Amino acid sequence: MAYFPLFMDMSRRRVLIVGGGGVALRRIRVLEEFGAELVVAAEDAREEIVRMAAEGRLTLVRGAYQDCRARALEMGPFFLVLAATGDGEADALAEADGRDMGALVNVAGDRSRCDFYFPGIARKGDLTVGITGQGRDHAGVAKAAQAVRELLEGSEEERNTEE
């Protein structure tokens, strides 16, 4: 099955990210760039996530999801719920919570439990390119996104030398 690419305004859309590791951080960086309101529930959050919370760029709810979920869910409703803990029980709880509130759900590492795939993003000015491997080819998506980023950078350099 092919997935339809949808580009939408994420500003003022509240997103719950459950997990504080590398996958969560990559998704946080992208969603922040597009103006989403971010709530992160994490027991062990990367330093950058903690710093972003201290700067007011996101809300961080500390603790294992099983213990802090009531506090996190109080901040909803959420448009998206991203489960990226690597802990099967926590990810299943986040998935169930997202579905209960009618949010779109993405469970990192289990494409069969995803309503959508988080795209590879290449962005320059008004151009935004989203790339998916249908939840299968993460390395291929990363490589394609990097190639598009380089293409976009090259396009700007060409325009600057032509002027």
Backbone torsions as a table, in degrees:
resi	resn	phi	psi	omega
1	MET	NA	135.7	176.7
2	ALA	-93.0	142.9	179.1
3	TYR	-99.9	139.7	-179.1
4	PHE	-79.5	127.4	176.7
5	PRO	-78.7	130.9	-178.4
6	LEU	-127.9	124.3	177.9
7	PHE	-106.7	127.0	-174.6
8	MET	-145.3	162.0	177.8
9	ASP	-75.4	116.8	-179.9
10	MET	-97.1	-4.1	179.9
11	SER	-63.8	138.8	-178.7
12	ARG	67.0	10.4	173.3
13	ARG	-91.8	127.1	-177.9
14	ARG	-88.5	132.8	-177.5
15	VAL	-126.7	132.4	174.3
16	LEU	-102.6	122.3	175.0
17	ILE	-112.0	120.0	-179.7
18	VAL	-103.8	110.7	-176.1
19	GLY	127.5	152.2	-177.1
20	GLY	-132.8	21.1	-179.2
21	GLY	-93.0	-158.8	-175.2
22	GLY	-62.7	-43.7	179.6
23	VAL	-63.5	-47.3	179.1
24	ALA	-59.1	-44.7	-178.7
25	LEU	-61.1	-44.1	178.7
26	ARG	-60.2	-41.3	-179.4
27	ARG	-71.0	-37.6	177.0
28	ILE	-60.2	-46.6	-179.2
29	ARG	-57.1	-45.7	-178.6
30	VAL	-67.3	-48.7	-177.6
31	LEU	-63.5	-35.8	177.1
32	GLU	-62.9	-41.1	179.8
33	GLU	-58.9	-28.5	-177.9
34	PHE	-100.3	10.7	170.0
35	GLY	84.8	12.9	179.6
36	ALA	-69.0	149.1	172.9
37	GLU	-87.7	117.5	-169.4
38	LEU	-107.5	130.8	170.9
39	VAL	-120.0	123.8	-179.0
40	VAL	-114.7	124.9	175.5
41	ALA	-108.8	115.3	-174.5
42	ALA	-153.9	138.5	174.5
43	GLU	-77.4	-49.6	179.4
44	ASP	-119.1	99.5	-179.4
45	ALA	-98.7	139.5	174.9
46	ARG	-57.2	154.2	-178.9
47	GLU	-55.3	-40.0	-178.6
48	GLU	-63.3	-37.2	178.1
49	ILE	-66.6	-43.5	178.1
50	VAL	-61.1	-42.7	179.0
51	ARG	-64.2	-42.1	178.6
52	MET	-60.8	-39.0	177.8
53	ALA	-65.4	-44.0	-180.0
54	ALA	-62.5	-30.1	179.0
55	GLU	-85.1	-1.5	179.3
56	GLY	79.3	16.1	-177.8
57	ARG	-84.9	-17.4	176.2
58	LEU	-156.8	166.6	175.7
59	THR	-104.5	127.3	-179.6
60	LEU	-110.3	122.7	175.1
61	VAL	-107.2	114.5	-173.5
62	ARG	-88.5	138.0	174.7
63	GLY	134.9	164.0	173.3
64	ALA	-61.5	142.4	-175.2
65	TYR	-56.7	-36.8	179.3
66	GLN	-58.1	-30.5	-177.0
67	ASP	-94.5	-29.1	-173.1
68	CYS	-109.7	3.9	-173.3
69	ARG	-63.2	-37.2	180.0
70	ALA	-60.1	-43.6	178.2
71	ARG	-64.5	-41.5	-179.9
72	ALA	-65.7	-44.9	-176.5
73	LEU	-67.4	-25.1	174.8
74	GLU	-58.8	-25.4	-176.7
75	MET	-85.3	-2.5	-179.3
76	GLY	-78.7	-170.1	8.5
77	PRO	-75.6	159.7	-177.7
78	PHE	-112.3	143.2	176.0
79	PHE	-81.1	-41.6	177.7
80	LEU	-126.0	146.1	170.2
81	VAL	-127.5	121.9	-179.9
82	LEU	-113.0	116.5	178.9
83	ALA	-99.1	115.7	-175.3
84	ALA	-142.5	45.4	-178.7
85	THR	-91.9	-27.9	-171.3
86	GLY	80.8	-3.3	177.3
87	ASP	-99.8	115.5	-174.8
88	GLY	-55.6	-42.5	-179.2
89	GLU	-66.7	-45.7	-179.5
90	ALA	-65.1	-43.7	179.1
91	ASP	-62.9	-39.8	179.0
92	ALA	-65.4	-39.8	177.0
93	LEU	-64.2	-44.7	179.0
94	ALA	-62.8	-42.1	177.6
95	GLU	-60.1	-48.5	-179.5
96	ALA	-62.2	-42.2	178.9
97	ASP	-62.3	-43.6	178.6
98	GLY	-61.4	-45.9	-179.7
99	ARG	-64.9	-38.1	179.1
100	ASP	-61.3	-33.5	-178.9
101	MET	-94.4	2.1	178.1
102	GLY	80.3	18.0	178.4
103	ALA	-80.0	157.5	168.8
104	LEU	-78.6	136.7	-171.6
105	VAL	-119.2	140.3	172.6
106	ASN	-132.0	123.1	177.0
107	VAL	-109.4	106.9	-178.3
108	ALA	-58.6	133.6	176.7
109	GLY	89.3	-4.1	177.5
110	ASP	-141.8	86.5	-175.4
111	ARG	-59.6	-24.8	-179.1
112	SER	-69.7	-15.1	-178.5
113	ARG	-107.4	16.1	-177.0
114	CYS	-105.3	134.5	170.9
115	ASP	-81.6	-21.5	-179.1
116	PHE	-152.7	160.1	175.1
117	TYR	-106.0	137.0	178.3
118	PHE	-74.8	121.9	-172.9
119	PRO	-81.1	157.8	163.6
120	GLY	-75.5	139.0	-174.5
121	ILE	-120.1	135.1	168.4
122	ALA	-126.0	127.6	-174.5
123	ARG	-141.7	135.0	175.9
124	LYS	-151.2	116.7	-179.2
125	GLY	59.9	-128.1	-179.3
126	ASP	-83.4	-5.5	-178.6
127	LEU	-91.4	128.7	174.4
128	THR	-131.2	127.4	178.6
129	VAL	-119.1	127.9	175.8
130	GLY	-110.8	136.1	-175.7
131	ILE	-128.2	133.7	175.6
132	THR	-130.4	151.4	173.4
133	GLY	-112.1	27.4	-179.1
134	GLN	58.2	30.9	177.3
135	GLY	78.1	9.7	-175.5
136	ARG	-111.8	-42.1	-168.1
137	ASP	-112.5	73.4	-176.6
138	HIS	-63.4	-40.3	179.6
139	ALA	-66.2	-40.9	178.0
140	GLY	-63.9	-38.7	177.8
141	VAL	-64.6	-45.7	179.6
142	ALA	-60.7	-42.5	180.0
143	LYS	-65.7	-43.7	179.7
144	ALA	-65.7	-41.9	179.0
145	ALA	-62.0	-41.3	178.4
146	GLN	-64.5	-40.8	178.5
147	ALA	-62.7	-40.5	178.8
148	VAL	-67.9	-40.5	176.8
149	ARG	-57.9	-45.1	179.2
150	GLU	-63.9	-39.2	176.8
151	LEU	-62.3	-44.4	179.3
152	LEU	-64.6	-40.7	177.0
153	GLU	-62.8	-43.9	179.1
154	GLY	-62.5	-37.3	179.1
155	SER	-63.1	-39.9	179.6
156	GLU	-69.5	-40.3	178.0
157	GLU	-61.8	-40.9	177.8
158	GLU	-62.5	-43.0	179.0
159	ARG	-63.1	-40.4	-178.8
160	ASN	-66.4	-35.9	179.8
161	THR	-77.3	-22.5	179.0
162	GLU	-79.1	-21.0	-175.4
163	GLU	-78.7	NA	NA
